[in-house]
Amino acid sequence: MKYPNILLIASDQLRINEIEFMSPDSAVAGKPNTPNLDAMAARGTSFGLCITPSPVCTPARTSLFSGQYPSRCMGPVINAPEPVAERVVFPDETLPELLARHGYKTALVGKWHIHTRPQSVGFAECAFPNIFHLNRDQWFNFTDGSNRKIEGCAYEFELAEAERFLSRRHDRPFFMSHNISLPHMPFFDVDEFYRYMYTPGEVAEKLPGNAFPPDDAEFFEKWQKIYYYDAQYYKYRRPDCAELPPALADGTPRERLAALYAMYRGMIAACDAQVGRLIDMLYKYGHADDTIVIFTSDHGDNMGSHGIFNKDVSYDESTRIPLIIEFGKNVRPAGAVRNISDVPVSLIDIMPTIANLIGAESPQCDGISLMPLISGSEIARKHVFTETPLGEFAYRDARYLYSIKTDVHSREIKDDSNLFIDTKRDPLALDNIASRERTPEEEAEMARLRGITVAAHNAKHPGPRSELSNMR
C-alpha cells in the first residue's frame, strides 16, 4: 500500500457524550450539533472508550505526539508557557519526526501549547497561536520564528492556512496536524450565531444527571466568567470584564448553568463545522481518496458534573474523548467501518497506529497500534491510565475507574484508594465504592485494581516523574 496522507485534527476540551452518534439523546430537534463528526464515524472507525492520558492540555498533547505517558515524555503534569526553541520535552522521536524520516511533508496549523516549538520536533511548516485562548485578534507564531497579530476571526485564519497547504501540489505524502481551539473557552468572542445557537431551555434537560450548580454563588460566578472570557484572558487582559451577559447573569443557578452549557454546545457546533470544511478541502484538492483523517480531542469538560468545572480530574467528563479514524478509499484496510465501544484506547495509541500504517517501528511508545482492532482482531491490553495535574493516577478499563492520589511534586502515594467507580452500574459516577462499606466481592475487586494501579504507578512506564522533571 502506498503511504497515505494523514490529517490529524484535535479539538480542545470536547467530551465524548456531546457527539450525537455516541449520545443520540443529546440531540436537540432541528439543530444537529455534530453532523460532520457523525458522518466521519459512519464512514470510518470510531472508538467509544478513548481515554486521555491526562485531562489537561499540555500533557495530553505531548502524549499525542510522543506515544508516551506524560510523566515519561514531559515530566511534571502541568501546562506549558509559550514554547521555546530548546528541546525541553520529548526525549525520543516524535510523530512528525518519524513521518519526516519516512519522507512526509509535515505541517502544523492551530493550537500547539507544548513546551518546545513545533519547528524543533519535526514540523517543517507551522502557524500556531499564542497560548492565550482568543478566537479573534489573536497573535500567531510562524515557521520563521516570527509572531504577529492576525486581525479578525482566528479560526478562519487557521482554515485559510490549512487550505494554503492542502491546495499546493505535493510530490510526497503529507502529515498535517490541524488543532481547533474550540470548544475551549472563551465563549465571548465566537460568532454570535454559534454562541447563541442553543437556548438554555433547549439544552436544560440534556445536562447529565450528575451536573448541578455549586452552592457557593461566588465560586459559580467566577467559573462563569472564566468560561465566558477564559481564565488567562480574564485574569491578565480584561480586569474590567466583571459583567456577564444576561443569559449567564439572570435566573436561577440551574438556569444559568443551562445557559453556560448552551454556549458550550454552540462552541462544539462551531468546531464540527471546521471539521467539515477541512474534509471538504481534501475533496476539493484531490486528496480525499489517499488520506487518513483522524479526529480526537485532548480532554473533556466537567461543565458542572460533580459540581466541578473545567477538567483536571479522572471522571469520564474530563477524560473520555472522541476518537474517529476515516480512511480514504485508496488506503482503506479491510474492516475499517465499525464502532468499537468497549475497548479502552488512548491518545498514546495514535503514534504507533500511524507507524504501523506505514510499516515503521515506534519502540519508544507506551501505546499500541489500533490496526488489529480496526481489522476486527482483539488486543491484549485491557486497560489504560490517566495522570492528572492534581496528583491522581487513574486506571480505566471497560467497566471500572480506579484512582490513587499522589503528591503532585514527589509522586509519593498519599491515598491508594481515592476513587472506585463501577461505570457499568453507575455511569454517572455517583457512588464512590472506595468511600463506603463494601461487599466482599467489591472488596476483592478493589484490591485487584489497587494492586494493578499502584504497580503501574511505581513502574517506569507509566510511573513516577522521570528525569525529565529536571530538564527545565
C-alpha positions in Angstrom: 0.0 0.0 0.0 1.3 3.5 -0.8 2.0 5.8 2.1 -1.3 7.6 2.9 -1.6 11.3 3.6 -2.6 12.0 7.2 -4.8 14.7 8.5 -4.8 14.7 12.3 -7.5 17.0 13.8 -7.5 17.6 17.5 -10.1 19.8 19.2 -9.8 21.2 22.7 -12.0 20.3 25.7 -14.6 18.2 23.8 -16.1 15.4 25.9 -17.4 12.4 24.0 -21.0 12.5 25.3 -21.7 15.6 23.2 -21.1 13.8 19.9 -24.5 12.8 18.7 -23.7 9.4 17.2 -22.4 8.4 20.6 -25.3 10.1 22.6 -28.4 10.3 20.4 -30.4 11.6 23.4 -28.2 14.7 23.5 -29.6 15.9 20.1 -31.8 19.0 20.0 -34.6 18.6 17.5 -33.9 20.5 14.3 -30.4 21.5 15.3 -27.8 18.8 14.6 -24.8 19.5 16.7 -22.1 17.3 15.2 -23.2 16.3 11.6 -19.7 16.2 10.3 -18.3 14.1 13.1 -21.3 11.8 12.8 -20.7 11.4 9.1 -17.0 10.7 9.7 -17.9 7.9 12.2 -20.4 6.4 9.7 -17.6 6.2 7.1 -14.8 5.1 9.4 -13.9 3.6 12.7 -15.0 5.2 16.0 -13.7 4.4 19.5 -16.3 4.9 22.2 -13.9 4.4 25.1 -10.9 6.6 24.3 -9.4 7.9 27.5 -6.9 10.9 27.5 -3.5 10.2 29.2 -4.1 13.5 31.0 -7.1 15.8 31.4 -5.1 18.9 30.8 -3.9 20.5 27.5 -0.1 20.2 27.5 0.4 16.7 28.9 -2.3 15.3 26.6 -0.9 16.9 23.5 2.7 16.0 24.4 1.5 12.4 24.8 -0.3 12.6 21.5 2.9 13.5 19.6 5.1 11.1 21.5 3.0 8.0 22.1 4.2 8.1 25.7 2.5 8.8 29.0 3.0 12.4 30.3 5.4 11.5 33.2 7.7 9.9 30.6 7.6 12.4 27.7 7.5 15.6 29.7 7.9 15.1 33.4 5.6 17.2 35.6 1.9 17.0 34.5 1.4 20.7 34.1 0.5 23.2 31.3 3.3 24.9 29.4 4.1 28.6 29.0 4.9 29.9 25.5 7.2 27.4 23.8 11.0 27.8 23.4 13.4 26.5 20.8 15.2 24.2 23.2 14.0 20.6 23.4 12.9 20.6 27.0 10.4 17.8 26.4 10.2 14.8 24.0 13.3 12.7 24.9 12.5 10.3 22.0 11.4 10.6 18.4 8.1 12.4 17.9 5.3 11.6 15.4 6.2 14.4 13.0 9.9 13.4 13.2 9.1 9.7 12.4 6.9 10.7 9.5 9.5 13.2 8.2 12.1 10.4 8.3 9.9 8.4 6.1 9.5 11.2 3.5 6.5 13.0 4.7 6.0 16.8 4.4 4.9 18.0 7.8 2.8 21.0 8.8 1.1 22.2 12.0 -1.9 24.6 12.0 -3.7 25.8 15.1 -3.1 25.2 18.8 0.2 23.8 19.9 0.6 24.5 23.7 3.7 22.3 24.3 7.0 23.5 25.9 9.1 23.1 22.8 8.4 24.8 19.5 7.0 22.6 16.7 9.8 23.5 14.4 12.2 21.9 16.8 10.4 18.5 16.9 9.7 17.7 13.3 7.2 20.2 11.8 8.6 21.8 8.6 5.8 24.4 8.5 3.7 25.9 11.3 1.2 28.6 12.1 0.1 28.4 15.8 -1.5 30.9 18.2 -0.1 32.2 21.5 -1.5 30.2 24.4 -3.9 32.9 25.5 -7.1 31.5 24.1 -8.7 34.1 21.7 -11.0 33.5 18.8 -10.5 37.0 17.4 -7.5 39.2 17.0 -5.0 36.6 18.1 -1.2 36.6 17.9 0.2 33.8 15.8 3.7 32.2 15.5 5.1 31.1 12.2 7.8 28.8 10.7 10.5 31.5 10.6 10.0 32.3 14.3 8.0 35.5 13.7 5.0 36.4 15.8 2.3 38.8 14.6 -1.3 39.7 15.4 -3.9 38.5 12.9 -7.0 40.7 12.9 -10.4 39.1 12.7 -11.5 35.5 13.3 -8.7 33.3 14.4 -10.1 30.0 13.2 -10.9 31.4 9.8 -7.3 32.3 9.5 -6.3 28.8 10.6 -8.6 27.3 8.0 -7.1 29.6 5.3 -3.6 28.4 6.4 -4.7 24.8 6.1 -6.1 25.4 2.6 -2.9 27.1 1.6 -1.1 23.9 2.5 -3.6 21.5 1.0 -4.0 23.4 -2.2 -0.3 23.0 -3.1 0.9 20.2 -5.4 2.7 17.7 -3.1 5.2 15.3 -4.6 5.3 13.2 -1.5 2.8 12.3 1.2 1.8 14.9 3.8 1.1 15.0 7.5 -0.9 18.0 8.7 -1.9 18.4 12.3 -4.8 20.8 12.5 -5.7 21.8 16.0 -9.0 23.5 16.7 -9.2 25.6 19.9 -12.9 25.2 20.3 -14.9 24.3 22.3 -12.4 25.5 24.9 -13.3 28.8 26.5 -13.6 31.8 25.8 -17.1 32.0 24.6 -17.4 35.8 24.3 -15.5 36.3 21.0 -17.0 33.5 18.9 -19.5 34.5 16.3 -23.0 35.1 17.8 -24.5 32.5 15.5 -22.7 29.8 17.5 -22.7 31.5 20.9 -26.4 31.7 20.9 -27.2 28.8 18.6 -28.9 27.0 21.5 -31.2 28.4 24.1 -30.9 27.4 27.8 -34.4 25.9 27.6 -33.4 23.6 24.6 -30.5 22.1 26.5 -31.5 22.2 30.1 -32.8 18.6 30.0 -29.7 17.5 28.2 -27.4 18.2 31.1 -26.1 15.0 32.6 -27.9 13.8 35.7 -24.8 14.4 37.8 -24.5 18.1 36.8 -25.5 20.8 39.3 -24.6 24.4 40.1 -22.4 24.7 43.2 -23.9 26.1 46.4 -21.1 28.7 46.6 -22.5 31.6 44.4 -19.2 33.4 44.3 -17.4 30.3 43.1 -20.1 29.7 40.4 -19.9 33.3 39.2 -16.1 33.0 39.0 -16.3 30.0 36.8 -19.0 31.6 34.6 -16.6 34.4 33.9 -13.7 32.0 33.2 -15.8 30.2 30.6 -17.1 33.4 29.1 -13.7 35.2 29.0 -11.1 32.4 29.5 -9.1 32.1 32.7 -5.9 33.8 31.4 -7.7 36.4 29.4 -10.0 37.2 32.4 -7.1 37.4 34.8 -4.5 39.2 32.7 -6.2 41.1 29.9 -9.6 42.1 31.0 -9.6 43.3 34.6 -12.7 45.3 33.7 -14.8 42.3 32.5 -16.9 41.9 35.6 -20.3 41.9 33.7 -21.7 38.7 32.3 -24.3 38.7 29.6 -28.0 38.4 30.7 -28.1 34.7 29.7 -25.4 33.9 32.3 -26.3 36.6 34.9 -30.0 36.2 35.3 -32.3 33.4 36.5 -31.8 30.6 39.0 -28.5 28.9 39.4 -29.8 25.9 37.4 -31.0 28.2 34.6 -27.6 29.9 34.5 -25.8 26.5 34.3 -28.1 25.6 31.4 -27.1 28.9 29.7 -23.4 28.1 30.1 -24.0 24.6 28.7 -25.9 26.0 25.8 -22.9 28.1 24.9 -20.6 25.1 25.2 -22.9 23.2 22.8 -22.6 26.1 20.3 -18.8 26.0 20.5 -19.0 22.3 19.7 -21.1 23.1 16.7 -18.5 25.6 15.5 -15.8 23.0 16.0 -17.8 20.5 14.0 -18.3 23.0 11.1 -14.5 23.5 10.9 -14.0 19.7 10.6 -16.5 19.7 7.8 -14.6 22.4 5.9 -11.3 20.6 6.3 -12.7 17.4 4.8 -14.3 19.5 2.0 -10.8 20.8 1.2 -9.5 17.2 0.9 -12.1 16.6 -1.8 -11.6 20.0 -3.4 -7.9 19.4 -4.0 -8.0 15.7 -4.8 -6.6 14.3 -1.6 -9.6 12.6 -0.1 -9.1 9.1 -1.6 -5.5 8.9 -0.4 -5.8 10.5 3.1 -6.5 9.1 6.5 -8.4 11.6 8.7 -8.1 11.2 12.5 -10.3 13.3 14.8 -9.8 13.5 18.6 -9.6 15.9 21.5 -7.1 16.5 24.2 -9.5 16.1 27.1 -13.1 16.8 28.1 -15.0 19.3 30.2 -16.8 18.7 33.5 -19.4 21.5 32.9 -20.9 21.2 36.4 -20.8 17.4 36.7 -20.0 16.5 40.3 -20.1 20.3 41.0 -16.8 20.6 39.1 -15.9 22.9 36.2 -13.1 22.7 33.6 -11.1 19.4 33.5 -8.2 18.2 35.7 -9.8 15.1 37.3 -10.3 11.4 36.4 -14.0 11.4 36.0 -15.3 10.5 32.5 -16.5 14.0 31.8 -12.8 15.1 31.9 -11.1 12.1 30.4 -13.4 10.4 27.9 -12.9 11.9 24.5 -13.8 11.1 20.9 -11.5 9.2 18.5 -12.6 8.7 14.9 -10.4 7.4 12.1 -11.6 7.6 8.5 -9.7 6.0 5.6 -9.8 7.3 2.0 -10.9 4.6 -0.4 -7.4 4.0 -1.8 -5.9 3.5 1.7 -8.7 1.7 3.5 -7.9 -1.6 5.2 -10.5 -4.4 5.5 -13.0 -4.0 8.3 -12.4 -0.3 8.8 -16.1 0.8 9.1 -17.2 0.0 12.6 -17.8 1.3 16.1 -15.6 -0.1 18.8 -17.3 0.9 22.1 -16.0 -1.4 24.8 -12.2 -1.4 24.3 -10.2 1.3 26.2 -7.8 3.2 23.9 -5.7 6.3 24.4 -4.1 9.2 22.6 -0.8 7.4 23.2 -2.0 4.8 20.6 -2.2 7.3 17.7 1.5 7.4 17.0 2.0 3.6 17.0 -1.1 3.2 14.8 0.2 5.6 12.2 3.7 4.0 12.4 2.0 0.6 11.8 0.2 2.0 8.8 3.4 3.0 7.1 5.4 -0.1 8.2 7.6 1.8 10.7 8.6 0.9 14.2 8.0 3.1 17.3 9.6 1.1 20.1 9.7 4.0 22.5 5.9 4.3 22.6 3.8 3.3 25.6 0.8 3.0 23.3 -0.1 0.2 20.9 -1.3 0.1 17.3 -5.0 0.1 16.9 -4.9 -1.5 13.5 -5.7 -5.0 14.8 -8.8 -3.6 16.4 -9.7 -1.8 13.3 -9.3 -5.0 11.3 -11.5 -7.0 13.7 -9.0 -8.7 16.0 -8.6 -8.4 19.7 -5.7 -6.7 21.5 -4.0 -8.0 24.7 -4.2 -4.7 26.6 -7.4 -4.3 28.6 -6.8 -1.0 30.4 -5.2 2.4 30.1 -4.1 5.1 32.6 -4.6 8.8 33.2 -2.3 11.2 35.1 -3.9 14.4 36.4 -2.3 17.7 37.4 -4.0 17.2 40.8 -2.0 14.1 41.6 -4.4 11.4 40.6 -3.1 8.3 38.8 -6.1 6.5 37.4 -6.8 3.1 35.9 -9.6 2.7 33.3 -11.0 -0.4 31.7 -14.3 -1.2 30.0 -16.0 -1.3 33.4 -14.0 0.2 36.2 -12.5 3.6 37.0 -10.0 3.4 39.9 -7.6 6.1 41.1 -4.9 6.7 43.7 -3.8 10.1 44.9 -0.2 11.1 44.9 1.8 14.2 45.9 2.0 16.4 42.8 5.7 17.1 43.3 7.2 13.9 44.8 4.7 11.5 43.3 4.6 9.7 46.6 1.3 7.8 47.1 -0.9 9.6 49.6 -4.1 7.6 49.2 -4.2 4.2 47.4 -8.0 4.1 47.3 -9.1 7.5 46.2 -11.8 6.6 43.7 -13.5 3.4 42.7 -16.4 3.6 40.2 -18.3 0.7 38.6 -19.2 2.6 35.3 -21.5 -0.1 34.0 -23.7 0.0 37.1 -23.1 3.7 37.8 -22.3 5.6 34.6 -22.8 9.0 36.3 -20.2 8.0 39.0 -22.5 8.9 41.9 -21.3 6.1 44.1 -17.6 6.1 45.1 -17.3 2.5 46.3 -13.9 3.3 47.9 -15.6 5.7 50.3 -18.3 3.4 51.7 -18.8 0.0 53.3 -18.2 -2.7 50.6 -19.4 -6.2 49.9 -16.9 -9.0 49.9 -17.0 -9.0 46.1 -16.4 -5.3 45.9 -13.6 -5.5 48.4 -11.9 -8.2 46.3 -12.3 -6.2 43.1 -10.9 -3.1 44.8 -7.9 -5.0 46.0 -7.2 -6.2 42.5 -7.5 -2.7 40.9 -5.4 -1.2 43.7 -2.6 -3.7 43.0 -2.6 -3.0 39.3 -2.7 0.8 39.7 -0.1 1.0 42.4 2.2 -1.3 40.5 1.8 0.7 37.3 2.4 4.0 39.1 5.6 2.6 40.6 6.8 1.1 37.3 8.9 3.1 34.8 6.2 3.3 32.1 4.0 4.8 33.3 5.3 5.7 36.7 6.8 8.4 38.9 8.1 11.6 37.4 11.1 10.8 35.4 14.5 12.5 34.9 12.6 14.9 32.6 11.5 16.7 35.7 15.0 18.2 35.9 15.3 19.2 32.3 13.9 22.7 32.8 
